[in-house]
Amino acid sequence: MFEEIKKIPYITARNFRMLYTYKLALSVSFISVVFNVFYMILFGGMFGVSNPETISQYQGNFISYLLVGSIGWSFLWSIMAATSDSLTEEMELGPFESILLTPTKVRTLMFSYSLYGCVIGLIVLIILTLVGFFLFGVSVFADASIFTVIIFILSIIMMLGFGMVFGGLTIWLKNIGVTVELLRDIATFFCGVYFPVAVIPEVFQPIARYFPFYYSITGLRLSLTSTTTLPQIMFYVYILFILSISITLIGLVILKIGLNKAKKDGSLAFY
């Protein structure tokens, strides 16, 4: 086990060296996140949205609401994108089969990809926090607590599980199309990232509770709200704890099934 742990920083560093090779793509990816937030803020301002009643429980600040949603969502999907895209790239370029010929376990690869995504997500978090403070005078983490950290940690574990789910499906099916992007777009609509669930047509509002990401985003918002009570925040902590464990276990199973099938078919290096 210790030998596997020692490999994680090397695999993670390799991913960063590859990322830094394409400096323009790296810069544009961060700039696009910032411009997306500006777009949403200006879009809301165009309709005179400032302190809508629908976000009153989150202290009613529309800009703060958008920044928290953007930070949480970017952080979560940085992990998902890192795990899914990195594995796909390994299969396309060919190193995946070579790596598996060594004692390195697939779980070690997935954890390294997740750590890589966490660092990317942390960079986005810092950028958006600074943008909010210097341009809009909003201190996003002014009321942060230990529960904010706990929710981030549980969300990281949950997204690692999702990464293994889609990683296993990629190994198994070779091409899952835009499944991840479709899930992201649908979840963005239902999980209250840029607007409250309360503004969705009432018939669709219950659907939000079936998306695990909803509990990460809403829990993060509540952990940054000074009026949140202990029972309120603990509800989201309990739900995220259950989700993180169950989705990670499901991810491990699907990853193992996909890997065994690919080995049997001799298609580890074929994409």
C-alpha positions in Angstrom: 0.0 0.0 0.0 2.8 2.4 0.9 4.4 1.8 -2.5 1.2 2.8 -4.2 0.9 6.0 -2.1 4.5 7.0 -3.1 3.5 6.8 -6.8 0.6 9.4 -6.4 2.7 12.6 -6.4 4.7 11.4 -9.4 1.6 10.7 -11.5 0.0 14.0 -10.4 3.2 15.9 -11.2 3.3 14.3 -14.7 -0.2 15.5 -15.4 0.7 19.0 -14.4 3.8 18.9 -16.7 1.6 17.8 -19.6 -0.9 20.6 -18.7 1.7 23.3 -18.5 3.0 22.2 -22.0 -0.1 23.8 -23.5 0.1 27.2 -21.9 -2.6 28.9 -24.1 -5.1 26.2 -23.4 -4.3 26.4 -19.7 -4.8 30.2 -19.6 -8.0 30.2 -21.7 -9.6 27.5 -19.4 -9.2 29.7 -16.3 -10.2 32.9 -18.1 -13.4 31.2 -19.4 -14.5 30.4 -15.8 -14.1 34.0 -14.8 -16.0 35.3 -17.9 -18.8 32.8 -17.3 -19.3 34.3 -13.8 -19.3 37.9 -15.2 -21.8 36.8 -17.8 -24.2 35.4 -15.2 -23.8 38.5 -12.9 -24.4 40.9 -15.8 -27.3 38.8 -17.0 -28.9 39.0 -13.6 -28.2 42.7 -13.3 -29.9 43.4 -16.7 -33.2 42.3 -15.1 -32.6 44.3 -12.0 -31.9 41.2 -9.8 -30.1 42.3 -6.6 -31.7 40.8 -3.5 -34.4 38.4 -4.7 -36.6 36.7 -2.1 -35.8 33.3 -3.5 -32.2 33.5 -2.1 -33.1 35.3 1.2 -32.1 32.3 3.2 -28.5 32.7 1.8 -28.4 36.3 3.0 -30.0 37.6 -0.2 -26.9 38.7 -2.1 -27.2 37.7 -5.7 -23.5 38.1 -6.6 -22.4 36.1 -3.5 -25.0 33.4 -4.5 -23.5 33.2 -8.0 -19.9 33.1 -6.8 -20.5 30.4 -4.3 -22.3 28.3 -6.9 -19.6 28.9 -9.5 -16.8 28.0 -7.0 -18.5 24.9 -5.8 -19.5 23.7 -9.2 -16.1 24.4 -10.8 -14.4 22.6 -8.0 -16.6 19.5 -8.3 -16.3 19.2 -12.0 -12.6 19.9 -12.0 -12.3 16.6 -10.2 -14.7 14.8 -12.5 -13.1 16.2 -15.7 -9.6 15.3 -14.4 -10.5 11.7 -13.7 -12.6 11.1 -16.8 -10.4 13.1 -19.3 -7.1 11.8 -18.0 -8.1 8.2 -18.3 -9.5 8.8 -21.8 -6.3 10.4 -22.8 -4.2 7.5 -21.4 -6.2 5.1 -23.5 -6.0 7.2 -26.7 -2.3 7.8 -26.5 -1.5 4.2 -25.4 0.3 4.5 -21.9 -2.7 3.0 -20.1 -1.8 -0.6 -21.0 1.9 0.0 -20.3 1.1 1.4 -16.9 -1.1 -1.7 -16.0 1.9 -4.0 -16.9 3.6 -2.5 -13.9 2.5 -3.2 -10.3 0.5 0.1 -10.3 -3.1 -0.3 -9.5 -5.9 1.5 -11.4 -7.2 2.9 -8.1 -3.8 4.7 -7.7 -4.2 6.2 -11.1 -7.8 7.4 -10.4 -6.8 8.9 -7.0 -3.9 10.7 -8.7 -6.2 12.1 -11.3 -8.6 13.2 -8.6 -5.8 14.9 -6.7 -4.8 16.7 -9.9 -8.4 17.8 -10.3 -8.5 19.1 -6.7 -5.5 21.3 -7.3 -7.1 22.7 -10.5 -10.3 23.3 -8.6 -8.4 25.0 -5.8 -6.8 27.4 -8.3 -10.2 28.2 -9.7 -11.5 28.7 -6.2 -8.8 31.2 -5.4 -9.3 33.1 -8.7 -13.1 33.4 -8.2 -12.7 34.4 -4.5 -10.2 37.2 -5.5 -12.5 38.3 -8.3 -15.4 38.5 -5.9 -13.5 40.4 -3.2 -11.7 43.0 -5.4 -14.3 43.6 -8.1 -17.6 43.1 -6.2 -16.6 43.6 -2.6 -17.9 40.1 -1.7 -16.0 38.0 0.9 -17.3 34.6 -0.1 -15.7 32.7 2.8 -16.2 35.3 5.5 -18.5 33.0 7.4 -16.8 29.7 6.6 -16.7 27.0 9.3 -15.4 23.5 9.9 -18.5 22.3 8.1 -17.3 24.1 4.9 -14.2 22.0 5.0 -16.1 18.8 5.8 -18.5 19.4 2.8 -15.6 20.0 0.5 -13.8 16.8 1.6 -17.0 14.6 1.3 -17.7 16.2 -2.1 -14.2 15.3 -3.3 -14.6 11.7 -2.3 -18.0 11.6 -4.0 -16.6 13.1 -7.2 -13.8 10.6 -7.1 -16.5 7.9 -7.0 -18.2 9.4 -10.0 -14.8 9.6 -11.8 -14.3 5.9 -11.2 -17.9 5.2 -12.5 -17.3 7.0 -15.8 -13.7 5.8 -15.9 -14.9 2.2 -15.7 -17.5 2.8 -18.4 -14.9 4.4 -20.6 -12.6 1.3 -20.2 -15.6 -0.9 -20.8 -17.4 0.8 -23.7 -14.5 2.8 -25.1 -16.7 5.7 -26.1 -19.3 7.2 -23.9 -19.9 10.2 -26.1 -21.0 13.4 -24.3 -22.5 11.5 -21.3 -20.4 13.4 -18.7 -21.2 16.8 -20.4 -24.9 16.0 -20.6 -25.0 15.0 -16.9 -23.2 18.2 -16.0 -25.6 20.4 -18.0 -28.7 18.7 -16.6 -27.3 18.9 -13.1 -26.4 22.6 -13.5 -30.1 23.2 -14.1 -31.5 21.2 -11.2 -28.8 21.8 -8.5 -29.2 25.5 -7.9 -25.8 26.5 -9.2 -26.7 29.8 -10.9 -30.3 30.2 -9.7 -32.4 28.8 -6.8 -34.3 25.5 -7.2 -37.4 27.5 -6.2 -37.5 29.3 -9.5 -37.8 26.0 -11.5 -41.4 25.0 -12.4 -42.8 23.5 -9.3 -43.4 20.1 -10.9 -39.7 19.7 -11.6 -38.4 20.9 -8.2 -38.4 17.5 -6.5 -36.1 16.2 -9.1 -33.2 18.3 -7.7 -33.2 16.0 -4.5 -32.2 13.1 -6.7 -28.9 14.7 -7.8 -26.0 14.1 -5.4 -24.4 17.4 -6.5 -27.5 19.3 -5.1 -26.4 18.4 -1.6 -22.8 19.6 -2.2 -23.9 22.9 -3.6 -26.7 23.6 -1.1 -24.6 22.3 1.8 -21.7 24.6 0.8 -24.1 27.6 0.6 -25.5 26.8 4.1 -22.1 26.3 5.6 -21.2 29.9 4.4 -24.4 31.4 5.8 -24.2 32.7 9.4 -27.9 32.0 10.2 -27.6 28.3 9.4 -28.4 26.1 12.4 -26.5 22.9 13.4 -29.4 20.5 12.4 -29.7 22.2 9.0 -26.0 21.7 8.1 -25.7 18.3 9.7 -28.5 17.0 7.4 -26.3 17.7 4.4 -23.2 16.4 6.1 -25.0 13.0 6.7 -26.3 12.8 3.2 -23.0 13.6 1.6 -21.3 11.1 3.9 -23.6 8.3 2.7 -23.3 9.4 -0.9 -19.5 9.6 -0.8 -19.2 6.1 0.6 -21.9 4.5 -1.6 -20.8 6.2 -4.9 -17.1 5.4 -4.3 -18.0 1.7 -3.7 -20.1 1.6 -6.9 -17.2 3.3 -8.7 -14.8 0.7 -7.6 -17.1 -2.1 -8.7 -17.7 -0.6 -12.2 -14.0 0.2 -12.6 -13.1 -3.4 -11.8 -15.8 -4.8 -14.2 -14.7 -2.5 -17.0 -11.0 -3.4 -16.5 -11.7 -7.1 -16.4 -13.7 -6.9 -19.6 -11.1 -4.9 -21.4 -8.4 -7.3 -20.3 -10.4 -10.2 -21.6 -11.1 -8.5 -24.9 -7.5 -7.3 -25.2 -8.7 -3.7 -25.7 -6.9 -1.8 -23.0 -4.8 0.2 -25.5 -7.6 0.6 -28.0 -10.0 3.6 -27.9 
